[in-house]
Amino acid sequence: MHTFPDGVEVVAGWDHARHLDAPPLLVLDAVTAFLDTHEIGQGPLSWQRIGDGHSNVTYLIRRGDDSVVLRRGPRPPLPKSTHDMVREARIQKMLSGHGIPVPQILAVCEDDSVLGVPFYVMSRLDGTVITDTVPAHLATAEQQRVTSHAVVDALVGLHRIDVTGGELASLGSPDGYLRRQVERFSGLWEINTTRSLPAVERIADWLSRNQPTSQAAAVVHGDYRMGNLMFAPQAPAHLLAILDWEMATLGDPLADLGYLTATYSEAGIPSTPLELTPVTRAPGYLSRRQLAARYQSRTGLDLAPLPWYQALALWKAAIFCEAIHTRWRRGERPNDTVFGPSLETGVPRLLDMAAQYAGLAAASSG
């Protein structure tokens, strides 16, 4: 058995998991048998956890000369309509056919008996995800500018896909997307908090009363940020794949732009718990305003209501971060000594920033 700082356990087989308080996340015998069935690699496997996710879990699996990536949800019980790995794999298969850069899906497991939850296996891409360091080949000011351009241009490409017909139309109804977002996350706050933060309801009321009219319908990624993008291992900056499609649906494309710009690190702007790629504070990367201007020039959408979408993004972020904080307070994240505790003040800080975009008084003041 292998135990990680965040409590993730990997065991050789299910027999080794009987004494555990919580089920393991990776069972080597079960994964080996699954890979055999799908003729993926040969011989014993080795593994390494990768990514910065706080819910879904991703492993690099090596087997002989083959390397693949396995992605699964957290331990059960899973909240309704979340961590749907089967749907996430299906979305990537569909988008691949439209020229969107995504990993190749190799196999999908819907049988809970293998790992306890569904999972899928995808191709391993030889690239880099930019977070707190910049690879040398992308470290010049010119390549930082090109990197910023690639971030925007990939989002534009995603939003240009026609979703009015074909298989993508089955992902959901874009009509009423913004209203449903506010209603859904309001309900999630009520079941995921143990404290009173009146700003959540105050911002929700503002969002409801000031909801803009959607200008277009598109595939919305739902977590579009640089940390979910993989770049090629050589210059010039070139996007290999957009990752983490769990929250993708059909809706208002400005929701993605609002999230990207509201969570994007920029010099002179206070950090938040979502500052997962702080390197963009360095000179060379585009500013939030420049990202939005590039997007607008390529889509023609009116960005006057963008602050509404930015407020929505940070308000939603506060709510899902509160769920993590509550799990930590309940002892469900016993080895989380950094992120969970930081959300005691981090969630109110997100609400303060959402209130600023909404033109309201600081959230922490009432």
N, C-alpha and C positions, 0 to 999 in steps of 0.2 A: 504494500500500500504506500502511496505517496501523498503527503499532505502539503498543501501550499499555504502561503501567508493568508490568503483569503478563504481558506477552508476547503478548497477544491481537492477531492480525492480521486486517485486513479488506482484501480486494483487489477490484478491479473485475471480474476474471474469472479462471477457472482458469489461463489462459495466464500470468497475472502471478504465479502461485504456484509455478512450476516451480523457481525458484532457492531457495525457502525451505527451511530445515532441518526445519520442521514445517508441516503443512497449515494453511491459514487457517481461521478460525472462521466468517467471513461472506464469501460470494462474491456481490457485488452483482448481476451479470448472472444468476446462477442463481436468486437470490431473486426478482428482477424477473420472470423467466419463470414461476416457480412462482405468484406472485401473479396474473400475467396469466391463467394457466390457471384459477384459482379466482375470477377477476373481483373481485379485491381492490385497489381503487385504480387510478389511472392515472398514467402519466408516470414521470419519474425518482424515485428514492427517496432519502431521507436516513435516517440511523440514529444511535442513541445507546445505548451500553451502560448498563443499569440493574441495580439489585439488588446484594446483598452476597454472593452465593454464591461458594464457593471451588471448585466443581466444575462444575455446570451453568451455562450462560451464557444471559442474557436480553438481548434488544435491543428498544428502541422503534424501530419502523419508521414513517416518515412518507412518504406518497405522495399528492400532491395534497392534497385535503381530508380524506383518511383517515389514521388512525393506528392501528396494530395492534402487537401484541407477539409477537416470535418467540423461542421457547425451544428450546434444543438442548443436547445433552450435551457433555462436553469432547472433546478430540482422542482418537482411537483410539490404542492398543487400550483397550477398555472392559472392566472386570471383569465377570464373569458376573452377570447379574440386576441390574445397576445402570444408572442413567441411561437407563431405558427410557421414552423420550418418548412412544411410541405408547400404552403402558399408562397413563402419567400423564394423557394427554389423554382416554383412554377412561374413567378413573375420574372425572374432572371432569364429563364428559357424564352419567354415571350419577347423580352426586350432585346435579347441577343439577335433575334430575327429582324429587329428594326435598326440594327447597327449601333446600339448602345454598348459601350465597353463594359462587359461583365465577365466574371469567371465562367468557365464551362461547367455545367452541372453534370456530374458523372453518375451519381446514383442517389436515390431518395429512399429513406426507410420510414414507413408509416407504422411499423410494428413496435408498440411501446415495450414489448418484452425484451428487446435487444439492449437498449440503454435506459429504459424507463420513460423516455419521451421520443417523439420523432426527431430525425436528424437528416442531414444530407451531406454528401461528399462532393467537393468541387475541385477543379484543377488548381494547382499551385502556380501562381504567377511570380516571375522573377522581377520584383520591383521593390519600391520603397514607399512607406507611408510617412508623411512628414508630420511630426508632433512637436517634440521639444528640441530637436536638433535638425539641422539641414544637411543632407548628403553633400559631399564636396562638389559634385558635378552640377549641383543646383544652387550653390552658395554665392554666386556672383550677383550683383544687382540686376544685370540683364536677365539672368535665368530666374531670379525671384519675380521679376515683372512678367516673364513668360509663364511662370507657374501660376500666377494670379489670373492671367488671361485664360489659361486652361481650365481653371476652376469655374469661371463664369461660362465659358463656351460649352463645356460639357453639360452644364445645367440648361443652357439654351437649347442644346440638341435634344435633351430629354423632353423639354416642354414643347418642342415643335412636333412631336409625334401626334398623328391624328388618332384620337381616342373615340371618335364618334361611331366606329364600327369595328368588326373583327373581334379577335379574342381579347384584346385589351379592354374592350367595353365591358367585359365580365368582371372587371376588378371592382366596380362600384359605380354609384351614381354621383357625378360631380355636382348635381343640383342640390343645394342645401348644405354643401360641404362645410362652409364656415359656421353656420348655425349649429350643425351637429358637433363640430369641434368644441365650441364653447359649452354646449350642453353636456357632452360626454366628459370633458375634463372637470367641469363643476361637480359632477357626480363622483368622479374619482377622488377629488379632494375629500369629500365627506367620509369615504371609507378608508382613506390612507393617512389620516392625520390623527394625532393625539393632543394637539394644541390648537389654540385659537389665534388665527391670523386674519383679522377682518379684511385686510387688503385683498385677499383672494376673491371674496364676494364683491367687493367694490370695483375691482378691475373687471370681473366677469360682467357686472352690470353695465360698465362703460363699453365693453366689447359688444354686448348685445345691442345697446342703443345706437352704436356708431358703426355697425357692420357695413362695409362697402359692398358694392355690387361687383361680383366677379366678372372680369373682362374676358376670360378664356377658361377652357377646361383642358387639363393636362394630367399626365402621370406625375403625381407628387411623391417625391422620395420620402419626405418626412423627417429625415435626419441628415440633411445635406450639409456637409462641412468638410474641410480639408482632411480631417482625420479619418474620413470614410472614403478617401480617394487614394489609389495606388499609382505611382508614377514610374516610368521606365528607369532602368539603372544607368542611363547615360544621357548626356545633353544632346539636343535641347529638351527642355521639359516637355514630356509627352505623357498623356494620361493612359494608363493601361486598363484600369477598371474602376467603376463605382461600386462600393461595397455596402453591405448591411441594408437590405431592402425590407426589413421586417414591417416597417410602418407605411410602406408604399400603398397608394390608392389613387383613385381619380379625384381631382379636386381643383382648387385654385392655385395656379403656379406661383403666385406671389407669396404663398405661404412658405415655399422653399426659399425664395429670395429673402423674405423677412427673417427666417431662421438663420440663414447663412450670414447675413449682415449683422444681426443682433448678437450673435455668438462669436463673431470674428474678432480676434485679438488685434488691437490697434494701439500704437503708442499714445499715451495721454488719456486713455479710457480705462476706468477701473476694471479689474479682473472679476470674473464670476466663477462659480463652480464648474461652468462649462468651458472654461478656457483650457481646451485640450490640445491646442496647437499654438502655443505662445510665441513661436518664432516669427509670426507675421507682424509682430510689433517692430521688427527690424526694418531699417530703411530698404527700399527696393520693392517690397510687396505693396500692392495697391491698397488704398484706404477703403473703408466701407463705402464711402461716397463714390469712389472710382469704380468699385465693383458694381454698384447699382447702376451707374451711368453706362458702363459697358453692356450690362444686361438690357437696359432700356434701348440702347442704340441698335441692338440686334433683335429685339422683339417688338418694339413699338408700343409696348404697354405703358399706360399712364402710371407713374410711380408716386403721384401725389398722396395716395392713401398708404404708402409703405409703412409709416409709423404705426398704423393699426396692426399690420401684420407682424411688425417687430414686437409690439406689446403682446400680441397673441403668443408669439414664440417664447418669450421669456416667462409669461404667465403659465403656459403649459409646462415649460422646463421646471418651474418652481414646484408644480404639482407632482411631476414624476420624480423629482429629487426628494420631495417630502415622503414619498412612498419608500424610498431607500432609507431615509433617515428614520422613519418609523420602524422599519424592519431592524435597523441597528439598535434602536432604543429597546425593542422587545427581545434583544439577544439573538436574533435570527442571522446576524452577521458578526459572530463572535470574534473573528480574526480581522475585521475591518477596523483598523486603528486610526485611519486618516480620513477617508472620504466621508463615511457615515457621520462621524462626529463633526466634521467641518460644515455639515449642512444645518446645524443648529443656527448658525448665523448666515450660512450660504443661501438658504431658501428666502429669508427676508431680504437679502441683498438682491436676489433675482426679482423679487416683487417690487423693490424700490426702482429698479431699472425699467421694469415693465410700466410702472406708474409714470416714469419720466416720459416714455414714448407716448403714453396716453394723455399727457398734459395734466396729470393729477398730482396732488401733493405726495410727498414721499410716502411709500406704503407703510414704512415703519412708524409713521406718525399717527396712524389711525386706520 
